[in-house]
Amino acid sequence: MAKITIMQLGEGLVTDTATGMKGMLTHCHVNPMGHTMYVFQPKGLNPETGHPLERTFIDESRIQGGTAEEIEVPTEALGTDVEDKASGLKGKAVGLVVHLSGCVHIDIQPTGRVAKTGGAPERVDVDIRRLKGAKIPDLTKAERAKDQKVKPSPSAMPKGNAWGF
């Protein structure tokens, strides 16, 4: 596990300096090079639908306000081979997502090509507690139960997320 510094998630409003909008940081994504991006949920509702304004992905350089915090995450897993114990999906760990709850997910990039299109398969967002791999922490049943209580797993990021890398 490595200690990294990120902006606190879910702690009050920050300003996106590019748009001037105020909102909340809800997720942090770390790539294998250590670059961080954040999901920014603007404050307000779409007047046409009544739903929250569309969230966007922003770089830390665009964040004004907020507080930095040091967290411990398994960055050493990035770039390694992992497998989802639930589905059997195998691939490279290409990103680490820290959720508002503190839960950590790994973006898995399956190897190979999609037969029908010839393109790369979409990456898949999976709770780290479902994974196995040489650099994935191996929790006992008791440790896992405690971790799930302290850091409940939210749903995965939506397909087609635009992390920008």
C-alpha positions as CSV (number, residue, x, y, z in Angstrom):
1,M,0.0,0.0,0.0
2,A,1.2,3.5,-0.8
3,K,0.2,6.8,0.7
4,I,-1.0,9.4,-1.8
5,T,-2.5,12.8,-1.4
6,I,-5.9,13.5,-3.0
7,M,-8.6,16.2,-2.5
8,Q,-11.2,15.1,0.1
9,L,-14.3,13.6,-1.5
10,G,-17.7,14.6,-0.5
11,E,-16.5,17.4,1.9
12,G,-18.3,20.5,1.0
13,L,-18.3,22.4,-2.3
14,V,-15.3,23.3,-4.5
15,T,-15.1,25.5,-7.6
16,D,-14.2,24.3,-11.1
17,T,-12.0,27.1,-12.2
18,A,-12.6,26.4,-15.9
19,T,-16.4,26.7,-15.7
20,G,-16.8,28.7,-12.5
21,M,-19.3,26.2,-11.2
22,K,-19.5,25.1,-7.6
23,G,-20.0,21.4,-6.8
24,M,-18.7,18.3,-5.0
25,L,-15.8,15.9,-5.8
26,T,-17.3,12.4,-5.6
27,H,-14.6,10.1,-7.0
28,C,-10.9,10.2,-7.6
29,H,-9.2,8.2,-10.4
30,V,-5.4,7.4,-10.3
31,N,-3.7,6.1,-13.4
32,P,-0.5,4.0,-13.4
33,M,1.6,7.2,-13.8
34,G,0.1,8.7,-10.6
35,H,-2.0,11.3,-12.4
36,T,-5.3,12.0,-10.6
37,M,-8.7,13.1,-12.1
38,Y,-11.8,13.8,-10.2
39,V,-15.6,13.3,-10.8
40,F,-17.1,16.8,-10.3
41,Q,-20.9,16.9,-9.5
42,P,-22.0,20.5,-10.1
43,K,-24.6,21.8,-7.6
44,G,-28.0,22.3,-9.1
45,L,-30.7,20.6,-11.1
46,N,-31.4,20.5,-14.8
47,P,-34.6,22.6,-15.1
48,E,-35.9,20.4,-18.0
49,T,-35.6,17.1,-16.2
50,G,-35.4,17.9,-12.5
51,H,-32.3,15.6,-12.3
52,P,-28.9,16.6,-11.1
53,L,-26.7,18.5,-13.5
54,E,-24.5,16.2,-15.5
55,R,-21.2,15.4,-13.7
56,T,-17.9,15.9,-15.4
57,F,-14.3,14.8,-15.0
58,I,-11.8,17.4,-14.0
59,D,-8.1,17.6,-13.4
60,E,-6.8,18.6,-10.0
61,S,-5.4,21.9,-11.5
62,R,-9.0,23.0,-12.0
63,I,-10.1,22.6,-8.3
64,Q,-10.3,25.7,-6.2
65,G,-11.1,25.1,-2.5
66,G,-11.3,21.8,-0.7
67,T,-8.9,20.1,1.5
68,A,-6.1,17.7,0.6
69,E,-5.9,14.4,2.6
70,E,-3.5,11.5,2.6
71,I,-4.9,8.1,2.0
72,E,-3.5,4.6,1.6
73,V,-4.3,2.7,-1.6
74,P,-2.7,-0.2,-3.4
75,T,-1.1,1.8,-6.3
76,E,1.4,-1.1,-6.7
77,A,-1.5,-3.1,-8.2
78,L,-1.6,-0.7,-11.2
79,G,-0.1,-2.3,-14.3
80,T,-0.3,-5.8,-13.0
81,D,-2.5,-8.7,-14.1
82,V,-5.7,-9.2,-12.1
83,E,-8.7,-11.4,-12.2
84,D,-12.3,-10.8,-11.0
85,K,-13.1,-13.8,-8.7
86,A,-16.8,-13.3,-9.4
87,S,-16.8,-13.4,-13.2
88,G,-13.4,-14.7,-14.2
89,L,-12.6,-11.5,-16.2
90,K,-8.8,-11.2,-16.5
91,G,-6.8,-8.2,-17.6
92,K,-4.4,-5.4,-16.6
93,A,-5.2,-3.0,-13.7
94,V,-5.1,0.3,-15.5
95,G,-6.7,2.6,-13.0
96,L,-7.7,2.9,-9.4
97,V,-10.9,4.6,-8.4
98,V,-11.5,6.0,-4.9
99,H,-15.2,6.4,-4.1
100,L,-16.8,8.9,-1.7
101,S,-17.3,6.0,0.7
102,G,-13.6,5.2,0.7
103,C,-14.1,2.0,-1.3
104,V,-11.5,1.3,-3.9
105,H,-12.3,-0.1,-7.4
106,I,-9.8,-1.1,-10.1
107,D,-10.4,-0.5,-13.8
108,I,-9.5,-3.8,-15.6
109,Q,-8.5,-3.6,-19.2
110,P,-9.1,-7.0,-20.8
111,T,-6.5,-8.1,-23.3
112,G,-7.1,-8.9,-26.9
113,R,-9.7,-7.5,-29.3
114,V,-13.4,-7.7,-29.7
115,A,-14.0,-10.3,-32.5
116,K,-16.9,-8.5,-34.1
117,T,-15.4,-5.0,-34.3
118,G,-11.6,-5.6,-34.0
119,G,-11.5,-2.9,-31.3
120,A,-10.2,-3.1,-27.8
121,P,-12.7,-4.4,-25.2
122,E,-14.1,-1.8,-22.8
123,R,-12.4,-1.5,-19.4
124,V,-14.4,-2.8,-16.5
125,D,-14.7,-1.2,-13.0
126,V,-14.6,-3.8,-10.2
127,D,-14.5,-3.5,-6.4
128,I,-10.9,-4.5,-5.4
129,R,-12.3,-6.9,-2.8
130,R,-13.5,-9.1,-5.7
131,L,-10.1,-9.3,-7.3
132,K,-7.1,-11.5,-7.1
133,G,-3.6,-10.8,-8.3
134,A,0.0,-10.7,-7.1
135,K,-0.4,-7.1,-5.8
136,I,-4.0,-7.2,-4.6
137,P,-4.3,-7.3,-0.8
138,D,-5.6,-10.7,0.4
139,L,-8.1,-10.1,3.2
140,T,-9.3,-12.6,5.7
141,K,-13.0,-13.1,5.9
142,A,-13.1,-11.0,9.1
143,E,-11.0,-8.2,7.5
144,R,-13.2,-8.2,4.4
145,A,-16.4,-8.0,6.5
146,K,-14.9,-5.1,8.5
147,D,-13.7,-3.3,5.3
148,Q,-17.1,-3.7,3.7
149,K,-18.8,-2.2,6.7
150,V,-16.4,0.8,6.9
151,K,-16.1,1.3,3.1
152,P,-19.3,0.1,1.5
153,S,-19.0,-0.5,-2.3
154,P,-21.1,1.8,-4.4
155,S,-22.1,0.9,-7.9
156,A,-19.4,0.9,-10.6
157,M,-18.7,3.9,-12.7
158,P,-20.9,4.1,-15.7
159,K,-19.8,2.6,-19.0
160,G,-17.9,4.9,-21.3
161,N,-16.6,7.1,-18.6
162,A,-14.4,9.9,-19.8
163,W,-11.4,9.8,-17.6
164,G,-9.4,11.3,-20.4
165,F,-6.6,8.7,-20.4
